[in-house]
Amino acid sequence: MAVKIITKGKGNKRIYRTRCTRCSCVFEFEPEDAKFVADQRDGDFYQIKCPDCGYMCYAEDKVARYERS
C-alpha cells in the first residue's frame, strides 16, 4: 500500500509579526532574524530592531503564519 496524504500540514517556516511601539510600523520576521529571549516570569519573546526607525521591538513567541520553504 502506498502512503497517501489526506491533508497537507502547515509550512515548516515560522513567520512572526509585530508592531513597533515608536513608529507603528507593522513588520514580519523569521526567528533567525531576531534574538530569542527566554523569560520564565513574563514569557518568552523575540527582540528585534524595527526596519523602519531602528527602535528595539519585542514580539511574543506566537507564530503569525507558516510558509513553505
N, C-alpha and C positions, 0 to 999 in steps of 0.2 A: 504494500500500500504506500502511495506517495504522500508526502506531507502537504497539507492544504491550508493556506492562510484564510481564516474566516474573517478577521478584522485586523487591519494593519495597526500596529502600535503607534505611539507618538514618535516624533523625531528624536534623535539622540543628541541634538544640540540644544542646550538650555539658553533661553534669552530672557533677560531681566529688564524691567522698565522702572524708571524713577523720575522724579521731578526735582529740579534744582530749587532750593528754597530762596535763593537770591534773585535769579532772573526768570524763574518759572519755566525754563526750558524742559521739555519732556524728551527723554532720550532712552535708547535701549543699549544694552551691552551684554557681552558674554562674560562668564566667570573669569576667564584668563585675562580680561582687560581691567579687572578690579582687584582690590585686596580683600580677602575674606577675613572677617574678624569674628572669632568665637567668643560669645559673651553669655555666660551662664545666667546672669541676673536679668538682663534685658532682652536676650535672644540674639541669635547670630545675625550678622548683617554684612553687606559689602560696602566698601569705602572706595569712591571713585570721583575724579575731578570732572566737573561739568565741561563738556566740549565747547560750550558757547562762552562762558565767562571765567572758567577756571576755578570756581568755588568748590570746596570739598563737599561732596554729597554722600548721603548714607541711604542705602537701599536695603529693605528687609530681604531675607533669604526666601523669597517667594517667586517661583518661576512665572513669567508673564505668558510665555508660549514656547513651543518646541519647534525646531526646524530640522529638516532632514539635511544631512551633510553629504 
